[in-house]
Amino acid sequence: MSEAAGIARAPVDLRRTEDLEAAYRAHAGELERFALRQLRDPGAASDVVQEVFVRAWRHADRYDATVASLRVWLFTIARNVVIDHVRHARSRPSTPTSPGDLSLVSERSVRTGRDDFSDDLVTAWFIEEALTRLGDGQRSAIVETSVRGRPYAEVAEEQGVPIGTLRSRVFYGLKNLRQIMDDMGVPL
């Protein structure tokens, strides 16, 4: 039954088969696409999704809906499984890497200044989740100035507050955002 029907839904417990199946139906596709983008191997991406739900089931007692949404928690597990997969593949390469593949990876690493693996998507979801926990004034000030890069004077005028108030909201909002991210266990 749904909350819309007037009946409160019990918290998600991934040890219950129906909750695990519902989580799989809701998130497996996104998780597989995430893994496929990182690994570029459909078979490995499927393995990652399977491992995500095995780990989620084994450690269901660690999920805390007050810290992060189920989606964010599952993507964190997926990120860790993909990292484990990449590390395992690097330590025991099964087939030689073609020179063309190596040049693509090195070009991308030089261009982006990163390894061939990126977790920007998961970090963005954590930040989005953390932003929802800020007050409206602080969230709006941070989004407009820090995320969208708009000038303080323009945003202050639009919001009808003095520029000093806007700067204060940004300062304390970023401070609160850092604390929220620390509480969520996300290093910045």
LINQUI-V260538 format. One record per backbone hydrogen bond with DSSP energy under -0.5 kcal/mol. CO is the residue of the C=O (numbers start at 1). NH is the residue of the N-H. If there is no record, write none. Layout:
BEGIN
CO:NH
CO:NH
END
This chain:
BEGIN
2:7
3:6
6:8
13:16
16:20
17:21
18:22
19:23
20:24
21:25
22:26
23:27
24:28
27:31
28:32
29:33
30:34
31:35
32:36
33:37
34:38
35:39
36:40
41:45
42:46
43:47
44:48
45:49
46:50
47:51
48:52
49:53
50:54
51:55
52:56
53:57
54:58
55:59
57:60
59:62
60:63
64:67
64:68
69:73
70:74
71:75
72:76
73:77
74:78
75:79
76:80
77:81
78:82
79:83
80:84
81:85
82:86
83:87
84:88
85:89
86:90
87:91
88:92
98:102
99:103
100:104
101:105
102:106
103:107
104:108
105:109
106:110
107:111
108:112
109:113
109:114
119:123
120:124
121:125
122:126
123:127
124:128
125:129
126:130
127:131
128:132
130:133
131:134
135:139
136:140
137:141
138:142
139:143
140:144
141:145
142:146
142:147
143:148
144:150
151:155
152:156
153:157
154:158
155:159
156:160
156:161
162:166
163:167
164:168
165:169
166:170
167:171
168:172
169:173
170:174
171:175
172:176
173:177
174:178
175:179
176:180
177:181
178:182
179:183
180:184
181:186
182:185
185:187
END
